[in-house]
Amino acid sequence: MSNSVPHTSLVKPDDKLVLFGGAGLVGQNLVVLLKQQGFTNLVVVDKHPANSAILRRLHPDVTLIEADMAEAGPWEDCVAGAAAVVMLQAQIGGEIEEEFNRNNIVSTERALAACRRHEVPYIAHISSSVVNSMARDWYTETKKAQEKLVVESGLAHCVLRPTLMFGWFDRKHLGWLSRFMKRMPVFPIPGHGRYMRQPLYVMDFCRIILSCLQTRPNGGAYNITGREKIDYIDIIRTIKRTTGARATVLTIPYGLFWLLLKTYAVVDKNPPFTTKQLKALSTPDDFELIPWWDIFKVPPTPFEEAVRKTYGPGEYADVVLEF
């Protein structure tokens, strides 16, 4: 979609906003942004104890409900009186198929039922660019099913489909890579490393979410893609230059890299990077780029500047979530 949305704000700073799955990467950044914008009635529902503890420590004024959204419970009533709900809950990685079904599908079914019961006026659903990807895996298929549930819910909503994100609090993806680079003398790159990516700065994305809450475009699905196309190996080199890491960036055969990941998964049952994600990395995706900076009135942050803000000195630069 490319039509601009109206910009008369439909949400006030004292309105109740509920963030499902709000202790993860996007949720933590969104809480920072919402508080900066003066919002004072925030409710976060999340089941991850360590990440919830981080949110509680950083934001003791935010109402936090620790709950497994795939299970019935009192958490379902937290949306009563909410002006809007942001659906962030998602299983992104892992080696157990049932976890994807529970956290992406079952939790969404329960959340939507609660929103209908309490007549929530608006939902911003955070989907993923993978619904348009050529990749086929548990994450991709369950995110497609999750989005379909929201679209068919009968509730006023918008759907946002971000590409790979990076920013404060990132335990996975570029955050993990930046920390690995600082620890190790060699940084391996699979194959030639010329895998085009469209990384999205998470704070830009959070500003888009806020714009949706303020303007409430209804029924639209927006592909939110990083504005700059950058090869994976150049992303790594930019992070290395920004952080001052001394690791040597070295390309190694794709098959050897796959074998190293498979071996590591035997030691770590919850690895930050899996063979499935390696396959997704090498899948030649070129996601649609809509002028979201015009649609949502959110100026895009240049990639190198966003990398400096993320991995340079900052209030939350050293806070790392668990997966």
VEXDREN-2710 file (C-alpha; in Angstrom, 1 decimal):
% VEXDREN-2710
k/r/px/py/pz
1/MET/0.0/0.0/0.0
2/SER/1.3/3.5/-0.7
3/ASN/-1.5/6.0/0.2
4/SER/-0.7/8.3/3.0
5/VAL/-2.7/7.8/6.2
6/PRO/-4.4/10.8/8.0
7/HIS/-2.5/12.3/10.9
8/THR/-5.1/13.4/13.4
9/SER/-4.1/11.6/16.6
10/LEU/-6.7/9.1/17.8
11/VAL/-4.8/8.1/21.0
12/LYS/-4.0/10.3/24.0
13/PRO/-1.0/10.0/26.4
14/ASP/-3.2/8.7/29.2
15/ASP/-5.0/6.1/27.1
16/LYS/-4.4/2.5/28.0
17/LEU/-2.1/0.7/25.6
18/VAL/-1.5/-3.1/25.8
19/LEU/1.6/-4.7/24.3
20/PHE/1.3/-8.5/23.8
21/GLY/4.8/-10.0/23.8
22/GLY/6.1/-6.6/24.8
23/ALA/9.3/-7.7/26.6
24/GLY/11.1/-8.7/23.3
25/LEU/13.2/-6.6/21.0
26/VAL/10.4/-4.4/19.5
27/GLY/8.5/-4.2/22.7
28/GLN/11.4/-3.0/24.8
29/ASN/12.2/-0.3/22.2
30/LEU/8.5/0.6/21.9
31/VAL/8.1/1.1/25.6
32/VAL/11.1/3.5/25.5
33/LEU/9.5/5.5/22.7
34/LEU/6.0/5.6/24.2
35/LYS/7.3/6.9/27.5
36/GLN/9.4/9.5/25.7
37/GLN/6.2/10.6/24.0
38/GLY/4.4/10.9/27.4
39/PHE/2.3/7.7/27.5
40/THR/1.7/6.7/31.1
41/ASN/-0.7/3.8/31.0
42/LEU/1.2/0.9/29.4
43/VAL/0.5/-2.8/30.0
44/VAL/2.9/-5.5/28.8
45/VAL/2.1/-9.2/28.7
46/ASP/5.0/-11.5/28.2
47/LYS/6.0/-15.0/29.4
48/HIS/9.8/-14.7/29.2
49/PRO/11.0/-14.4/32.9
50/ALA/14.4/-13.0/32.2
51/ASN/13.3/-10.4/29.6
52/SER/10.3/-9.5/31.8
53/ALA/12.7/-8.9/34.6
54/ILE/14.7/-6.5/32.4
55/LEU/11.6/-4.6/31.5
56/ARG/10.5/-4.4/35.2
57/ARG/14.0/-3.1/36.2
58/LEU/14.1/-0.5/33.4
59/HIS/10.5/0.6/33.7
60/PRO/9.0/-0.1/37.1
61/ASP/6.1/2.3/36.2
62/VAL/4.9/-0.1/33.4
63/THR/2.3/-2.7/34.3
64/LEU/3.8/-6.1/33.6
65/ILE/1.9/-9.4/33.4
66/GLU/3.9/-12.5/33.1
67/ALA/1.8/-15.1/31.4
68/ASP/1.8/-17.8/28.7
69/MET/-0.7/-16.5/26.2
70/ALA/-1.2/-19.9/24.8
71/GLU/-3.0/-20.7/28.1
72/ALA/-6.2/-19.3/29.4
73/GLY/-5.8/-16.9/32.4
74/PRO/-6.4/-13.5/34.0
75/TRP/-4.1/-11.9/31.4
76/GLU/-7.0/-12.1/29.0
77/ASP/-8.9/-9.3/30.9
78/CYS/-6.0/-6.9/30.7
79/VAL/-7.4/-5.5/27.4
80/ALA/-10.5/-4.2/29.2
81/GLY/-10.7/-0.5/28.6
82/ALA/-7.7/-0.5/26.2
83/ALA/-7.6/2.2/23.5
84/ALA/-5.4/-0.1/21.4
85/VAL/-3.4/-3.3/21.4
86/VAL/-0.1/-4.0/19.8
87/MET/0.4/-7.7/19.0
88/LEU/4.1/-8.5/19.1
89/GLN/4.2/-12.0/20.5
90/ALA/6.1/-14.4/18.2
91/GLN/8.3/-17.5/18.2
92/ILE/11.1/-16.5/15.8
93/GLY/13.7/-19.3/16.2
94/GLY/14.1/-22.7/17.8
95/GLU/14.1/-26.4/16.9
96/ILE/10.7/-27.4/18.3
97/GLU/7.8/-27.1/15.9
98/GLU/5.1/-27.1/18.6
99/GLU/6.6/-23.9/20.1
100/PHE/5.9/-22.1/16.9
101/ASN/2.3/-23.3/16.9
102/ARG/1.7/-22.3/20.5
103/ASN/3.4/-18.9/20.4
104/ASN/2.3/-17.8/17.0
105/ILE/-1.1/-19.3/16.5
106/VAL/-2.7/-20.5/19.7
107/SER/-1.6/-17.3/21.6
108/THR/-3.1/-15.2/18.8
109/GLU/-6.4/-17.1/18.9
110/ARG/-6.7/-16.4/22.6
111/ALA/-5.6/-12.8/22.3
112/LEU/-8.1/-12.0/19.5
113/ALA/-10.9/-13.7/21.4
114/ALA/-10.1/-11.5/24.5
115/CYS/-10.0/-8.4/22.3
116/ARG/-13.4/-9.2/20.8
117/ARG/-14.9/-9.9/24.2
118/HIS/-13.7/-6.6/25.6
119/GLU/-14.4/-4.7/22.3
120/VAL/-10.9/-3.4/21.8
121/PRO/-11.2/-0.6/19.2
122/TYR/-7.9/-1.1/17.4
123/ILE/-5.1/-3.6/16.9
124/ALA/-1.7/-3.0/15.4
125/HIS/-0.5/-6.5/14.4
126/ILE/3.2/-7.0/13.9
127/SER/3.6/-9.7/11.2
128/SER/6.8/-10.2/9.3
129/SER/8.2/-9.9/5.8
130/VAL/8.7/-13.6/5.8
131/VAL/5.0/-14.0/4.8
132/ASN/6.2/-12.8/1.3
133/SER/9.4/-14.8/1.4
134/MET/10.4/-17.8/-0.8
135/ALA/11.6/-19.5/2.4
136/ARG/9.4/-22.3/3.8
137/ASP/9.9/-23.1/7.5
138/TRP/8.0/-23.3/10.8
139/TYR/8.4/-19.5/11.4
140/THR/7.2/-18.5/7.9
141/GLU/4.2/-20.8/7.9
142/THR/3.0/-19.9/11.4
143/LYS/3.4/-16.2/10.8
144/LYS/1.2/-16.5/7.7
145/ALA/-1.4/-18.3/9.7
146/GLN/-1.1/-15.7/12.5
147/GLU/-1.7/-12.8/10.1
148/LYS/-4.7/-14.6/8.6
149/LEU/-6.3/-14.9/12.0
150/VAL/-5.9/-11.1/12.6
151/VAL/-7.3/-10.2/9.1
152/GLU/-10.3/-12.4/9.6
153/SER/-10.9/-11.4/13.2
154/GLY/-13.5/-8.7/12.5
155/LEU/-11.5/-6.2/14.6
156/ALA/-10.2/-2.9/13.3
157/HIS/-6.6/-3.4/12.6
158/CYS/-3.5/-2.8/10.5
159/VAL/-0.8/-5.3/9.7
160/LEU/2.9/-4.3/9.6
161/ARG/5.4/-6.6/8.0
162/PRO/9.0/-5.6/9.0
163/THR/12.1/-7.1/7.5
164/LEU/15.2/-8.0/9.6
165/MET/15.4/-5.5/12.5
166/PHE/18.3/-4.4/14.7
167/GLY/18.6/-1.9/17.5
168/TRP/18.9/-1.7/21.3
169/PHE/18.2/-4.9/23.3
170/ASP/18.9/-7.3/20.3
171/ARG/20.1/-10.7/21.6
172/LYS/19.9/-12.3/18.2
173/HIS/20.7/-11.3/14.6
174/LEU/23.0/-8.3/14.3
175/GLY/23.3/-7.9/18.1
176/TRP/24.6/-11.4/18.6
177/LEU/26.9/-10.9/15.6
178/SER/28.4/-7.7/17.0
179/ARG/29.1/-9.3/20.4
180/PHE/30.6/-12.4/18.7
181/MET/32.9/-10.2/16.7
182/LYS/34.2/-8.6/19.8
183/ARG/35.0/-11.9/21.4
184/MET/36.6/-13.9/18.6
185/PRO/39.7/-13.3/16.5
186/VAL/38.0/-14.5/13.3
187/PHE/34.5/-13.7/12.1
188/PRO/33.3/-16.4/9.6
189/ILE/31.1/-15.4/6.7
190/PRO/29.2/-18.2/4.9
191/GLY/30.1/-18.5/1.2
192/HIS/30.7/-15.2/-0.7
193/GLY/28.7/-13.2/1.8
194/ARG/26.9/-11.3/-1.0
195/TYR/23.4/-12.0/0.4
196/MET/21.4/-8.8/-0.1
197/ARG/19.6/-7.7/3.1
198/GLN/17.2/-4.8/3.8
199/PRO/17.8/-4.2/7.6
200/LEU/15.3/-2.1/9.4
201/TYR/16.2/0.1/12.4
202/VAL/13.9/-1.0/15.2
203/MET/13.3/2.6/16.5
204/ASP/12.1/3.7/13.1
205/PHE/9.7/0.7/13.1
206/CYS/8.5/1.7/16.6
207/ARG/7.7/5.2/15.3
208/ILE/5.7/3.5/12.6
209/ILE/3.7/1.5/15.2
210/LEU/3.0/4.7/17.1
211/SER/1.8/6.4/13.9
212/CYS/-0.6/3.5/13.4
213/LEU/-1.9/3.9/16.9
214/GLN/-2.4/7.6/16.4
215/THR/-4.0/7.4/12.9
216/ARG/-5.6/3.9/12.9
217/PRO/-5.5/3.0/9.2
218/ASN/-8.0/0.1/9.0
219/GLY/-7.5/-3.2/7.1
220/GLY/-4.2/-2.3/5.4
221/ALA/-1.1/-4.5/5.3
222/TYR/2.2/-2.6/5.0
223/ASN/5.5/-4.1/4.0
224/ILE/8.0/-2.2/6.1
225/THR/11.4/-2.7/4.5
226/GLY/14.7/-1.2/5.4
227/ARG/15.3/1.6/2.9
228/GLU/18.9/0.6/2.0
229/LYS/19.9/-2.6/0.3
230/ILE/23.1/-3.9/1.9
231/ASP/25.0/-7.2/1.4
232/TYR/25.4/-9.3/4.5
233/ILE/29.2/-9.0/4.4
234/ASP/29.0/-5.2/4.2
235/ILE/26.7/-5.1/7.2
236/ILE/29.3/-7.1/9.1
237/ARG/32.1/-4.7/8.0
238/THR/30.0/-1.7/9.0
239/ILE/29.4/-3.1/12.5
240/LYS/33.1/-4.0/12.8
241/ARG/34.1/-0.5/11.9
242/THR/31.6/1.1/14.3
243/THR/32.5/-1.1/17.3
244/GLY/36.2/-1.2/16.7
245/ALA/36.2/-5.0/16.8
246/ARG/39.5/-6.6/15.8
247/ALA/38.1/-9.8/14.4
248/THR/39.2/-10.7/10.9
249/VAL/36.3/-11.1/8.6
250/LEU/36.8/-14.4/6.7
251/THR/34.7/-16.1/4.1
252/ILE/34.4/-19.9/4.5
253/PRO/32.5/-22.5/2.4
254/TYR/28.8/-22.5/2.9
255/GLY/28.8/-26.3/3.7
256/LEU/31.4/-25.9/6.4
257/PHE/29.5/-23.0/8.0
258/TRP/26.3/-25.2/8.0
259/LEU/28.2/-28.0/9.7
260/LEU/29.6/-25.7/12.4
261/LEU/26.0/-24.4/13.1
262/LYS/24.7/-28.0/13.3
263/THR/27.5/-29.0/15.7
264/TYR/26.9/-25.9/17.9
265/ALA/23.2/-26.8/18.1
266/VAL/24.2/-30.1/19.8
267/VAL/25.9/-28.1/22.6
268/ASP/23.3/-25.2/22.8
269/LYS/19.7/-26.3/22.5
270/ASN/18.6/-22.7/22.0
271/PRO/21.2/-21.4/19.5
272/PRO/21.1/-17.8/18.5
273/PHE/21.6/-18.8/14.8
274/THR/20.4/-22.0/13.3
275/THR/20.8/-23.9/10.0
276/LYS/17.2/-22.9/9.1
277/GLN/18.2/-19.2/9.5
278/LEU/21.3/-19.8/7.5
279/LYS/19.1/-21.1/4.7
280/ALA/16.9/-18.1/5.0
281/LEU/19.9/-15.8/4.9
282/SER/21.0/-17.3/1.6
283/THR/17.5/-17.2/0.1
284/PRO/17.4/-14.4/-2.6
285/ASP/14.7/-12.2/-1.3
286/ASP/14.1/-8.7/-2.5
287/PHE/11.2/-7.3/-0.5
288/GLU/8.9/-4.6/-1.7
289/LEU/9.9/-1.1/-0.6
290/ILE/7.0/1.2/-0.1
291/PRO/7.5/4.9/0.9
292/TRP/6.7/4.3/4.5
293/TRP/8.5/7.5/5.5
294/ASP/5.8/9.4/3.6
295/ILE/2.9/7.2/4.6
296/PHE/3.6/7.3/8.3
297/LYS/5.5/10.5/8.4
298/VAL/8.6/8.8/9.9
299/PRO/12.0/10.0/8.6
300/PRO/14.2/6.9/8.0
301/THR/17.5/6.7/9.9
302/PRO/20.5/6.1/7.6
303/PHE/21.9/2.6/8.2
304/GLU/25.4/3.7/9.4
305/GLU/23.8/6.3/11.7
306/ALA/21.5/3.6/13.1
307/VAL/24.4/1.3/13.6
308/ARG/26.2/4.0/15.6
309/LYS/23.1/4.6/17.7
310/THR/22.8/0.9/18.4
311/TYR/26.3/-0.2/19.0
312/GLY/27.9/3.0/20.2
313/PRO/27.6/4.5/23.7
314/GLY/24.0/4.9/24.8
315/GLU/21.6/4.4/27.7
316/TYR/20.6/0.9/26.7
317/ALA/23.6/-0.1/24.6
318/ASP/24.7/-2.8/27.1
319/VAL/21.3/-4.2/27.9
320/VAL/20.9/-7.6/26.2
321/LEU/17.8/-9.7/26.2
322/GLU/17.6/-13.5/26.3
323/PHE/16.0/-15.4/23.5
END
